[in-house]
């Protein structure tokens, strides 16, 4: 179970994971040792899964975001395992979900342009038999993007 101090630490780390241990400790009115122990526990218990730098896709020439919705009639564990391993191995895939509702899967793809998306699409549909419907939508403008979870204290 996490408490208010843990939530505050997690909230601060979501905004800037480069904050020093001293800055984090000061912000939650702890000394560095108990603050470090809390952070270590939060990592060990899986609340903190990793620390990353968020990159700008536009500046890196990866300005096209596509959302791919997939329907399939295949639901065997063998087919599912192959499908998951093929999609997970595609570096353009930034998010991949099994869905409830009209579509079975949702994939978020980041590529340079429509040509690169077409290359991705061909590898996807040719690499996985049994897809009955693959529908793509393309983002025109990113209005909000965050990786921060809504933590309440």
Backbone torsions as a table, in degrees:
resi	resn	phi	psi	omega
1	UNK	NA	140.4	178.6
2	UNK	-109.4	150.8	-178.2
3	UNK	-110.2	-172.4	-176.2
4	UNK	-61.6	-40.1	179.2
5	UNK	-64.4	-44.3	177.5
6	UNK	-59.0	-45.1	-179.9
7	UNK	-62.0	-40.3	178.0
8	UNK	-64.6	-42.2	177.7
9	UNK	-61.8	-46.8	179.8
10	UNK	-62.5	-40.6	179.1
11	UNK	-62.4	-44.6	178.7
12	UNK	-64.3	-41.8	179.9
13	UNK	-65.6	-33.1	177.0
14	UNK	-64.7	-31.7	-179.9
15	UNK	-82.0	-36.2	-178.2
16	UNK	-159.1	99.5	-177.3
17	UNK	-80.0	2.5	177.1
18	UNK	-92.7	1.2	177.9
19	UNK	-58.3	139.0	-179.9
20	UNK	-71.7	158.8	176.5
21	UNK	-57.5	-40.6	-179.8
22	UNK	-63.1	-43.2	179.9
23	UNK	-64.2	-41.5	177.8
24	UNK	-64.2	-46.1	-179.5
25	UNK	-61.2	-45.2	179.1
26	UNK	-60.4	-41.2	-176.2
27	UNK	-66.2	-27.0	-179.6
28	UNK	-110.7	13.9	176.4
29	UNK	58.7	46.8	174.8
30	UNK	-125.2	163.2	168.2
31	UNK	-84.8	170.7	-172.8
32	UNK	-65.3	-37.1	-177.1
33	UNK	-64.2	-51.4	177.4
34	UNK	-65.2	-31.2	176.8
35	UNK	-65.7	-45.7	178.4
36	UNK	-60.3	-41.7	179.7
37	UNK	-62.6	-39.7	177.0
38	UNK	-64.1	-46.2	-180.0
39	UNK	-61.6	-42.4	178.9
40	UNK	-62.0	-44.1	178.5
41	UNK	-63.2	-42.7	179.5
42	UNK	-62.3	-36.8	175.4
43	UNK	-69.6	-48.8	-177.9
44	UNK	-59.8	-35.2	-178.6
45	UNK	-86.2	-1.0	174.6
46	UNK	87.5	6.5	176.1
47	UNK	-68.4	-36.3	175.8
48	UNK	-103.7	111.8	-176.2
49	UNK	-90.8	-21.5	-179.5
50	UNK	176.6	170.7	177.6
51	UNK	-129.5	123.6	-172.9
52	UNK	-135.0	166.0	169.3
53	UNK	-99.9	134.3	177.4
54	UNK	-91.2	122.3	-174.9
55	UNK	-99.3	156.3	179.3
56	UNK	-91.4	110.0	-176.8
57	UNK	-62.9	-35.5	179.4
58	UNK	-60.9	-48.5	-178.3
59	UNK	-65.1	-23.7	179.8
60	UNK	-94.9	8.0	177.6
61	UNK	74.7	27.1	-179.7
62	UNK	-123.2	58.4	-169.5
63	UNK	-85.9	-1.7	-178.3
64	UNK	-104.4	119.5	176.3
65	UNK	-107.2	127.9	178.5
66	UNK	-122.4	144.2	173.3
67	UNK	-114.7	120.5	-174.1
68	UNK	-110.5	121.8	177.0
69	UNK	-104.3	133.3	-173.8
70	UNK	-127.5	135.6	169.6
71	UNK	-114.3	146.9	176.4
72	UNK	-146.3	154.5	172.5
73	UNK	-98.6	-3.8	-178.5
74	UNK	-91.0	127.5	179.0
75	UNK	-139.7	14.7	178.6
76	UNK	-71.8	155.2	179.8
77	UNK	-65.7	-31.7	177.8
78	UNK	-65.5	-48.4	179.0
79	UNK	-62.2	-45.5	179.6
80	UNK	-57.8	-45.3	179.3
81	UNK	-60.8	-43.1	178.1
82	UNK	-65.7	-45.3	179.3
83	UNK	-58.0	-50.2	-179.6
84	UNK	-60.5	-44.7	-177.8
85	UNK	-66.4	-37.1	178.2
86	UNK	-66.0	-47.9	-177.2
87	UNK	-67.5	-42.8	179.9
88	UNK	-61.6	-28.7	-178.3
89	UNK	-80.4	-7.9	-178.3
90	UNK	-85.7	114.2	-174.6
91	UNK	-65.3	-20.6	179.9
92	UNK	-73.3	-16.8	-177.1
93	UNK	-81.9	117.1	179.2
94	UNK	-101.4	-18.5	178.4
95	UNK	-152.5	146.8	-174.2
96	UNK	-152.5	119.1	-175.9
97	UNK	-131.4	143.7	167.2
98	UNK	-90.7	132.5	-169.1
99	UNK	-115.0	159.8	165.9
100	UNK	-105.3	144.7	179.6
101	UNK	119.2	-153.8	-173.8
102	UNK	-64.5	-38.1	-179.0
103	UNK	-106.3	152.4	-177.2
104	UNK	-88.3	-33.3	-175.3
105	UNK	-141.0	150.1	174.1
106	UNK	-128.4	131.4	179.5
107	UNK	-125.7	132.6	173.4
108	UNK	-101.8	125.8	-173.4
109	UNK	-122.2	139.1	177.4
110	UNK	-125.6	118.9	-178.8
111	UNK	-139.5	173.7	-177.5
112	UNK	-72.1	-44.4	-171.9
113	UNK	-162.0	-177.6	-176.7
114	UNK	-64.1	-35.5	177.3
115	UNK	-60.2	-46.1	179.2
116	UNK	-66.4	-33.8	176.0
117	UNK	-66.0	-42.6	178.6
118	UNK	-60.1	-41.2	176.0
119	UNK	-59.8	-45.8	178.2
120	UNK	-60.1	-48.5	-178.0
121	UNK	-57.2	-44.9	180.0
122	UNK	-63.6	-41.5	177.7
123	UNK	-64.4	-38.1	179.9
124	UNK	-65.2	-55.0	-174.0
125	UNK	-73.4	-27.9	177.6
126	UNK	-82.7	-23.1	-177.3
127	UNK	-87.7	-12.4	-175.7
128	UNK	-133.5	104.2	176.6
129	UNK	-72.2	153.2	173.3
130	UNK	96.2	5.7	175.7
131	UNK	-80.5	125.5	-176.3
132	UNK	-96.9	-21.3	179.6
133	UNK	-156.3	125.0	176.1
134	UNK	-125.6	115.0	-177.0
135	UNK	-120.0	133.6	-178.4
136	UNK	-117.9	141.3	171.6
137	UNK	-126.5	144.8	-175.2
138	UNK	-117.1	133.9	179.8
139	UNK	-73.9	130.2	176.4
140	UNK	-92.5	-32.4	-178.5
141	UNK	-152.3	134.6	174.8
142	UNK	-89.1	114.0	-176.9
143	UNK	-92.1	-41.6	176.3
144	UNK	-141.6	138.1	173.7
145	UNK	-147.6	127.6	175.0
146	UNK	-148.3	154.5	172.0
147	UNK	-108.9	-3.1	-176.8
148	UNK	-78.2	126.6	175.8
149	UNK	-79.1	148.1	-179.0
150	UNK	-79.0	94.7	-179.5
151	UNK	-92.7	129.3	175.3
152	UNK	-108.1	140.8	-178.7
153	UNK	-95.8	NA	NA
